[in-house]
Amino acid sequence: MTALVIAEHDNQVLKPSTLNTLAAALLCDPQVHVLVAGHACAAVAQAAAQAAGVAKVLHADAPQLADGLAEVTAAQALALAQAYGHILAPATAFGKNLMPRVAALLDVAQVSDIIHVHGPDTFDRPIYAGNAIATVQSVDPIKVITVRTTGFDPAAATGGAAEVVRVDAVADSGLSSLSGRETTRSERPELTAAKVVVSGGRGLGSKETFEALLVPLADKLGAALGASRAAVDAGYAPNDWQVGQTGKIVAPQLYVAVGISGAIQHLAGMKDSKVIVAINKDEEAPIFGVADYGLVADLFTAVPELVKQL
């Protein structure tokens, strides 16, 4: 049967996570449709139609879909579900909020956070903070899946010419409403999509030092800024910079870890990075176990010198 990808978007732009999910969906089934549910989001539907591998875009447009609330978006997916063998969404905050509800309403078991597709019913997913990989097989008639985006190279954003079909929007259930949204605006790349990430840990000592040392380095590299949970808990960086098991999962081309010891929870969020550079004065720090390049040095000296050389 055909696979359905639920697009993540903000009613204006198709999020890159959707393209990673599309790549996974194409491994499940060569026939893939994309559901774009939102309001005044025709541009998103057109962007989805241009993605390579998309056979059809289902466009549901109504005011009650504008905020991407899990209750109404799940109902929209449920209205279409019986025509599909797989329903997939990215394992981002969007997908983690939405897909358990879809699975429950369909009375099937969700397959979460997949990183590899062996076949239409068999998948790999990390467990124990990524220290083990479980191969799981689903016998449910409809597979409800979330996709770890770092596990799949994104499908090409152009090259497709799928048909865009309007579908009836479901009625608002009235179960939830959006009371407000606070968004962080930054000129830096989005953390989960950045090609270069500079992250700091508790070793930086303070919020002021975190900014004074890492911001110039990130500026030189055109990088997004990240942080360990210890640094976030200490108030050095905001929550949305947290990388790790309880934060964001990243896999940039270059990951620079400054003053990060490398606790297992942090490694779970960044060890798939293509090149990892670690700077830490403790030569026994676990971060050096996954680093491609390690510098045992005082970060307060090494980082300013690195910025100078760049």
Secondary structure, DSSP 8 states (H G I E B T S, - for coil): -EEEEE--B-SSSB-HHHHHHHHHHHHH-S-EEEEEEESS-HHHHHHHHHSTTEEEEEEEE-GGGTT--HHHHHHHHHHHGGGEEEEEEESSHHHHHHHHHHHHHHT--EEEEE-EEEETTEEEEEETTTTEEEEEE--SSSEEEEE-GGGS----SSS---EEEE--------S-----------SS--GGG-SEEEEE-GGG-SHHHHHHHHHHHHHHHT-EEEE-HHHHHTTSS-GGGBBSTTSB----SEEEEES----HHHHHHHTT-SEEEEEES-TT-GGGGT-SEEEES-HHHHHHHHHHH-
